Amino acid sequence: MAKRINTDLGINVSLTDAPDVKTVSITNPPKIEGKNNFEVLADVLGQFNPKIQELVKKDVQEKDLQDEILGANTVNGLTLEEARQAHEKGFPDIYNGWARVGAYRQYALNANMEFSERMKQRYNENKNNPNYNWQQDYAELSQFYLKDKQNDPFFQAAFQKISPLTQKFITEEEFSLAPAVTTVISAQPDSCTQAFDFDELTLTLAAPLTNGNYELIINNGTDANSLLDICGRPIPPGDKLTFTYFIPQPIS
């Protein structure tokens, strides 16, 4: 008589004329490290049906991801200084291994974001100084910042992710505003398609201006120089134009 066994894992196994129960010998069992009893059982059963092992692996991966997100959220709930102190101690209040991975990864990202913002601020404070070399400054600061983090894969990965964004911010800033209420995201001349020169330049801002007095400042751009005047001379970085802006009102 046939017997039907439901494994509760989406797998139905039918045994017809089942023989007597015999001891099963498993050759070369998988090496188990850091696994719970459920995972150990899945490894053993997986030698008979890989589907079981795949389902368990998927469930474990989803749980690990949830734990990692929990660790990241824990770090985001701290100030950067609090997170820095917890990082130095190895996040002793986070007991789950994957949650601790999430904490390390998120702290590294937050710390690199802070370093990027400090570099941007430093650049803005010195960009109009003709003796300031931002590439050299950035290289020196980066070397100092990473000197004790060479063996930390989380910091290395976060730095490789943030560094290009920091340098892109600096090299694309041909025009800037003071006060820095927004940024210039594009500059379009009126006639460059027909000639090498132009009479008008349209600047597009990242956000609308409010009423007030402003300065439009020219800087070195991605080509390491500013615009050229009619005589072919570069406009000195730091040259500025003062203007007053009023929000346009509808005409009644």
PyMOL commands that set and color helices and strands:
alter all, ss='L'
color gray80, all
select helices_A, chain A and resi 37-46+50-76+80-88+97-126+134-146+153-171
alter helices_A, ss='H'
color red, helices_A
select strands_A, chain A and resi 3-6+12-15+175-178+184-189+201-205+212-218+240-245
alter strands_A, ss='S'
color yellow, strands_A
deselect
rebuild
show_as cartoon
